[in-house]
Amino acid sequence: MNREASFRHYQGMKALTPGGVSSPVRAFEPSPVFISSGKGCVITDEDGNGYVDLCMAYGPLILGHSHPSVVSAVKKQMNNGTVFGAPSVREMELIAEISKRVPCAEMVRLVNSGTEATMHALRLARGYTGRRGVVKMKGGFHGSHDALLSDISQRPSGNGILRETASFTHAVEYNSEEDVESILEKNDDIAAVIMEPVLGNAGVVPPKKDYLRNVRKITKNEGILLIFDEVITGFRLSAGGAQEFYGVTPDLCTMGKIMGGGFPAGALAGKRDIMQLLSPAGPVYQAGTFSGNPVTAAAGTAALREMTNEKYEYLNRMSSELVSSISDSLEDNGIPATVNAVGSMFQVFFGPGPVNNGTDASGCNRKVFADLFRNMLDSGVYLPPSALEVNFLSTEHGPELGKLSEAFGTNLRRIA
């Protein structure tokens, strides 16, 4: 494919912003693809090339690009105003839709991103418990704020993060109740365990049987809050997210992506007695100029109302069909790999399996994945560029399943 316009724009962007991108995961050489439009499950770049999109903006677009119901709701609200700095009915409607669906959401506070949601969730947990420490999972990502960027217990994972801040973060292995129990036995200053119920920033790593239920039991026995980071899984696996899907209710949860209908969004939700500590009702401060933005709220409400149980069933059936085809191609070509999938999320890990935690995921063969990524791009399929991200399907991918299966089969033969 000719991607001269993308390359030219990339050179210009590198002079304007660090690395030429506004988020690191978008960068790849010789040039990321500059997208001009999206409709359904297809995106078109500045050179006019079309791609079946399996990145889907890293998860928000469960209804595909430019869904008519979402576009209509946004246009209607924009004609009435874009931001007020005051409460609106649109904001109340989105909160009501979230509360109706999410098991732990007795109260909801809208924010602007997943990063904001997890940052405020951690502050709230500390305010509620009076403790300082937090336990996270190795390979788990909870946004780009200092407290949760540490992936090695009590050590900062990047320049600019204070060692003193990182000292309150303890990283344990996902899918190991024993690791959680061990750290809690050694430390009586833990406010919360925060975790993605399905590890989603190390590819897709599902919980083993009863793991989430056991972590719930451990945290409850220790008087520690359990926070599910459902920025990715919220409204993705089911109407009530992973907590409904697995039947485990946390004390707090964070959300983003799908709940914004394609606009920047985040939410913190949880049990009433905990949430009431947020300002102005309580002493734990949280604020944001664009929180509860009416355009975002209109888009999010429209998206959530479109996602019926029947659509979730259809979406998950499509994903199962595609994942089965990919697994067959890997086996037919003798390629050592693991395909992990939950609902409409999946990822291929090249190398010996299984992949049960963040450490397993980090050992995958990234070079082979990079070869697959570039071949698929040339075949008109846009995967997330990183080996540790997630492929997402939308309700609009049905007509392209055959093309996707064929592209995976062809390109896996090429790298075998």
VEXVEXKE-913729 format. One record per residue (C-alpha): x, y, z. Coordinates in steps of 0.001 Angstrom, whole numbers, padded with zeros to 6 digits, always signed. Layout:
XYZ/...
***
This chain:
+000000+000000+000000/+001073+003553-000664/+001294+005375+002667/+003256+008440+001557/+000829+010923+003150/+001040+009166+006519/+004847+009201+006347/+004874+012882+005458/+002498+013784+008285/+004591+011716+010702/+007728+013697+009865/+005816+016894+010509/+004388+015598+013782/+007810+014588+015087/+008833+018250+014926/+005725+019233+016887/+005262+016576+019581/+007627+014071+021265/+007914+010925+019137/+005366+012236+016669/+002384+010807+018563/+000071+011867+021394/+000249+008456+023078/+003206+006024+022929/+001207+002951+021878/+000386+004582+018527/+004002+004752+017367/+005629+002261+015027/+008212+002513+012261/+008581+003578+009544/+005384+005520+010244/+002100+005135+012088/-000979+005303+009898/-002775+008668+009944/-006521+008014+009905/-008926+010350+008144/-012261+008596+008747/-014016+005555+010167/-017345+003905+009472/-018571+000672+010976/-015524-001565+011387/-013472+000086+008612/-011020+002978+008916/-009505+004933+006015/-006091+006581+006091/-004901+009858+004571/-003717+007989+001460/-007169+006506+000900/-006301+002968+002081/-009057+001095+003928/-008461-001277+006858/-010711-003590+008847/-010106-002213+012334/-009328-004626+015180/-007837-001914+017388/-011116+000022+017609/-009424+002956+019407/-008232+000455+022052/-011736-000571+023032/-014325+002241+023170/-016061+001533+019855/-018158-001525+020661/-020755-000270+018143/-018144+000546+015510/-017142+003928+014128/-019754+006662+013596/-022724+004654+014821/-025928+006472+013757/-027513+006492+017245/-024394+007958+018826/-023862+010518+016060/-027504+011632+016303/-027324+012050+020091/-024092+014033+019847/-025402+016367+017132/-028547+017051+019119/-026592+017911+022260/-024014+020029+020436/-026819+022210+019115/-027796+022825+022748/-024292+023449+024091/-021010+021601+024595/-020047+022330+028214/-021765+024161+031075/-019721+023811+034244/-023040+022939+035875/-025163+019794+036229/-027231+018620+033271/-029933+016063+032595/-027632+014333+030076/-025128+013748+032891/-027857+012339+035144/-029075+010015+032386/-025606+008494+031885/-025132+007976+035626/-028532+006276+035798/-027631+003947+032911/-024358+002971+034615/-026045+002402+037981/-028720+000253+036355/-026136-002066+034803/-023107-002295+037101/-023542-004407+040281/-021304-002324+042589/-022503+001063+041294/-024693+002289+044153/-023267+005743+043424/-021292+007044+040433/-018944+010015+039921/-018178+010957+036313/-014640+012009+035386/-012756+012496+032113/-010566+009430+031618/-009629+006037+032982/-006472+007545+034450/-008515+010089+036411/-010894+007371+037581/-008152+005131+039013/-006313+008078+040538/-009430+009175+042416/-010344+005589+043319/-007004+005157+045040/-007356+008469+046892/-010864+007468+047974/-009657+004064+049195/-006966+005733+051282/-009458+008235+052650/-011912+005485+053573/-009457+003069+055190/-006889+005492+056615/-004170+003300+055112/-001564+004191+052484/-000463+001109+050517/-001929-000364+047345/-001507-003777+045719/-001616-004072+041933/-000920-006867+039453/+002290-007225+037464/+001450-006255+033899/-001682-004421+034991/-002075-000848+033766/-004226+001695+035573/-003372+004924+033808/-000367+007189+033777/-000384+008659+037283/+002609+008100+039552/+001055+005913+042235/+000163+003048+039899/+002946+003120+037296/+005230+000947+039412/+005407-002612+038148/+008168-003796+040463/+007181-003716+044089/+008195-000446+045735/+010292+000775+042787/+009402+003466+040243/+009020+002192+036683/+010057+005401+034916/+011966+008640+035270/+010128+011381+037128/+008375+009090+039617/+009502+009596+043195/+010798+006533+044979/+008841+007684+048014/+005611+007523+045989/+006452+004137+044512/+007248+002732+047951/+003521+002461+048699/+002815+000347+045580/+003241-003428+045775/+003067-005537+042604/+002039-009206+042731/+001416-011848+040083/-002035-012010+038508/-003879-015303+038996/-002032-015990+042263/-004148-015694+045398/-001054-016800+047291/+000815-013663+046203/-002017-011462+047438/-002190-013271+050773/+001581-013094+051187/+001834-009319+050699/-001101-008698+053042/+000495-010845+055727/+003649-008724+055555/+001945-005315+055460/-000907-003968+057597/-000990-000602+055802/-002760-001694+052592/-005789+000386+051610/-006807-001495+048459/-006125-004154+045900/-006656-002697+042423/-006829-005066+039480/-008141-005516+035987/-010491-008504+036367/-009233-009569+032935/-005649-008430+032464/-005983-006165+029434/-002743-004261+029116/-000666-007393+028848/-002683-008683+025946/-005703-010651+027191/-005164-012758+030312/-008376-014196+031802/-008768-015133+035471/-008460-018778+036387/-011466-020484+037966/-012469-018906+041306/-009470-016515+041323/-011557-013345+041444/-013896-014862+044005/-010949-015824+046201/-009368-012363+045990/-012752-010889+046934/-012866-013147+050000/-009279-012321+051031/-009769-008547+050787/-013070-008655+052647/-011543-010690+055481/-008683-008168+055783/-010893-005068+055655/-009209-003966+052427/-011095-002445+049515/-011202-004365+046240/-011150-002107+043184/-011913-003568+039764/-010394-001478+036989/-013051-001981+034312/-011878+000747+031968/-011485-001976+029316/-013943-004657+030484/-016732-002319+031576/-019697-002787+029195/-017427-004945+026997/-017989-008477+028356/-021595-007879+029391/-023943-005022+030231/-022609-005104+033800/-018970-005602+032862/-016632-008252+034221/-018173-008121+037682/-021504-009281+036248/-019784-011671+033808/-017878-013447+036619/-020373-012869+039436/-017921-011046+041732/-018788-007607+043118/-015944-005268+044172/-016186-002351+046600/-015274+000153+043895/-014803+000038+040154/-013425+002361+037523/-014734+002682+033981/-013974+004482+030729/-013826+003782+026989/-017249+002298+026024/-019193+004447+028501/-018116+007552+026543/-019486+006391+023194/-016205+007355+021507/-015616+010545+023504/-013166+011035+026410/-014822+009635+029526/-014291+007958+032849/-016238+007039+035952/-015677+005933+039510/-018455+003867+041052/-019010+001889+044202/-020839+001298+047430/-022731+004244+048850/-020950+004483+052200/-017569+004707+050449/-018624+007028+047630/-020240+009481+050064/-016743+010446+051199/-016146+012254+047894/-016434+016033+047944/-018678+017935+048356/-020474+015286+050431/-017266+014234+052215/-013609+015114+052822/-011950+013284+049859/-011416+015881+047160/-012241+015291+043495/-013098+017799+040780/-012886+018401+037017/-014071+021113+034640/-015196+018667+031957/-016485+015938+034288/-020014+014970+033264/-019600+016773+029932/-023061+016759+028268/-021770+015772+024809/-019850+012816+026220/-022835+011901+028384/-025196+011967+025394/-022840+009768+023371/-022289+007337+026232/-025975+006999+027058/-026810+006311+023410/-024080+003662+023191/-025104+001859+026380/-028762+001796+025375/-027857+000188+022035/-026032-002706+023705/-028758-005264+024415/-028097-008771+025742/-028756-010079+022234/-025997-007863+020839/-023555-009106+023471/-024398-012695+022543/-023928-011937+018841/-020638-010136+019483/-019232-012948+021596/-020280-015576+019013/-018432-013648+016293/-015330-013460+018456/-015448-017175+019235/-015697-017974+015515/-012723-015767+014602/-010560-016985+017491/-011265-020587+016525/-010162-019860+012955/-006934-018200+014149/-006172-021109+016478/-006672-023568+013623/-004295-021560+011399/-001621-021508+014098/-001913-025266+014549/-001942-025969+010799/+001266-023967+010353/+003015-025417+013384/+003459-022004+015027/+003932-022120+018807/+001451-019595+020168/-001414-019085+022589/-004654-017311+021729/-006282-015861+024833/-009833-014588+024526/-012692-013402+026704/-015889-012248+025044/-015022-009894+022189/-011401-009380+023349/-008506-011537+022121/-004759-011575+021549/-002196-013928+020016/+000933-014571+022114/+003771-016057+020066/+005973-018539+021891/+005396-021445+024241/+002289-021157+026419/+000191-020941+028410/-000113-017247+029282/-001637-016918+032742/-000151-013698+034093/+001795-010567+033236/+005174-012285+033450/+004069-014984+030994/+002759-012304+028625/+005950-010264+028739/+007894-013316+027530/+006054-013535+024206/+007970-013186+020936/+007430-009552+019998/+009411-009770+016776/+007072-012404+015359/+004094-010294+016406/+005631-007245+014683/+005980-009294+011488/+002320-010313+011712/+001269-006715+012403/+003020-005361+009297/+001770-008168+007059/-001792-007696+008290/-001520-003937+007707/-000535-004586+004091/-003507-006955+003841/-005889-004221+004943/-006309-005215+008608/-005321-002822+011389/-004222-004597+014573/-003140-002737+017711/+000606-002192+017100/+001798-003645+020425/+002110-007353+021198/+000674-006644+024662/-002478-004841+023603/-005932-006225+022812/-007831-006938+019600/-011462-005833+019863/-014497-006719+017797/-017532-004494+017398/-021126-005303+016501/-020259-004184+012939/-017546-006766+012204/-019878-009558+011070/-019611-008957+007279/-015793-008868+007520/-015241-012084+009500/-014379-014024+006350/-011800-011442+005298/-010279-011414+008787/-009991-015213+008924/-008433-015309+005466/-005959-012519+006315/-004851-014236+009529/-004493-017572+007704/-002464-016080+004842/-000156-014050+007030/+000431-016755+009616/+001613-018981+006731/+004039-016224+005730/+005670-016039+009168/+005675-019788+009832/
***
